[in-house]
Amino acid sequence: MVAEERVWFITGASSGLGKALTEAVLESGECVVATARRVSALDYLKEKYPSSRLLVVQLDVSVNEQIDNAFKAMIEHFGRVDVVVNNAGYAVFGEVEGIPEDAARKEFDVLFWGPVYISKLTAKTVREVNKKGQVAVIFNVSSAGGFSGNPGLAFYSAAKFALEGFTESFSKELPAEWNIKNCILEPGGFETEWRHTFDQFPQHPAYVGNPADFRSLRGSITMLGDPAKAAKAIIKLSREPRLPMRVQLGSDSLAVVKTKAELVIRDAERFTEISRMTDKDGVDGVAYGEMIVKRLKASSNT
């Protein structure tokens, strides 16, 4: 069967933003491969939509074999992929010194290596299965914390930072004729199950009384975002002819990203002399920098 409408592949579809997006895409008349570790949470959608519109697949994104099987099922069922949303995730919370290494590595498997493998399979599917020239979009869900790190969430932020760097590089490698667009989504705080499902570790005794302790702040932070509105925004973005590399979801995320970008520029300008001190003698660093700027702008997909 080849779907007449666009086919979306969404990870983490059983809760939060993934659930809201799955519902919104189906309501818009398009097709969804909804993946989750707990597929029973999607039974209500299977009762509402026919198999010609919805395929539910069990998937742990940290297991490559399961990703392979999910893509195989999608191709057999719908015949292609149009929009991929790497949304599945969770947060490990605690001081860096108090989080076991295996817990930190597991978070990277879910937040980073899973999306990396899915992105690679998407490129292969678009190249070998999709109709030539057909536009495809990969949305990698990062976070405001993927642009500006927060205490207590170091490994979450590190994995999201890595995902953003990967997405930038990967998007520049893809030949233009494949028509694969990449976009990083940076949500702020959303009132979803995510905030209540942190994998939290006891406070490290050396940090007791630390004024920078994020534990005391978590309960008082306003979750500004509405998942249903975010879903509509993502669907609208998916139809944009030219996607930016990053889009902030929420005024809180917008403020965080803009403020950090301004601070980075301020510090770069303040310490310009130090930066230029390391250039080789006889090299025009200013001219070379201008050349780099032109290359970066040329490689941008905006």
RAFENDA-V938165 format. One record per backbone hydrogen bond with DSSP energy under -0.5 kcal/mol. CO is the residue of the C=O (numbers start at 0). NH is the residue of the N-H. Records with the same first field share a line. If there is no record, write none. Layout:
CO: NH + NH
This chain:
0: 2
5: 7 + 30
6: 81 + 82
7: 9 + 32
8: 84
9: 34
11: 14
14: 17 + 18
15: 19
16: 20
17: 21
18: 22
19: 23
20: 24
21: 25
22: 26
23: 27
24: 29
25: 28
30: 7
31: 33 + 54
32: 9 + 34
33: 56
34: 12
35: 58
36: 38
37: 40
38: 41
39: 42
41: 44 + 45
42: 46
43: 47
44: 48
49: 52 + 53
52: 31
54: 33 + 56
56: 35
58: 60
59: 62
61: 63
62: 65 + 66
63: 67
64: 68
65: 69
66: 70
67: 71
68: 72
69: 73
70: 74
71: 75
72: 76
73: 77 + 78
74: 78
77: 2
81: 136
82: 8
83: 85 + 138
84: 10 + 86
85: 140
90: 92 + 198
92: 200
94: 97 + 98
95: 98
97: 99
99: 103
100: 104
101: 105
102: 106
103: 107
104: 108
105: 109
106: 110
107: 111 + 112
108: 113
111: 115
112: 116
113: 117
114: 118
115: 119
116: 120
117: 121
118: 122
119: 123
120: 124
121: 125
122: 126
123: 127
124: 128 + 129
130: 133
135: 180
136: 83 + 138
137: 139 + 182
138: 85 + 140
139: 141 + 184
142: 145
143: 146 + 147
149: 152
151: 93
152: 156
153: 157
154: 158
155: 159
156: 160
157: 161
158: 162
159: 163
160: 164
161: 165
162: 166
163: 167
164: 168
165: 169
166: 170
167: 171
168: 172
169: 172 + 173
174: 177
175: 178
178: 135 + 180
180: 137
182: 139 + 184
183: 246
184: 141 + 186
185: 248
186: 143
188: 224
189: 191
191: 194
192: 195
193: 196
197: 199
198: 92
203: 206
204: 207
206: 209
209: 212
212: 215
213: 216 + 217
214: 218
216: 219 + 220
217: 220
221: 223
224: 190 + 226
225: 229
226: 230
227: 231
228: 232
229: 233
230: 234
231: 235
232: 236
233: 237
234: 238
235: 238
236: 239
244: 183
246: 185
247: 249
248: 187
249: 253
250: 254
251: 255
252: 256
253: 257
254: 258
255: 259
256: 260
257: 261
258: 262
259: 263
260: 264
261: 265
262: 266
263: 267
264: 268
265: 269
266: 270
268: 271
270: 274
271: 275
272: 276
274: 277
275: 278
279: 282
282: 284
283: 287
284: 288
285: 289
286: 290
287: 291
288: 292
289: 293
290: 294
291: 295
292: 296
293: 297
294: 298
295: 299
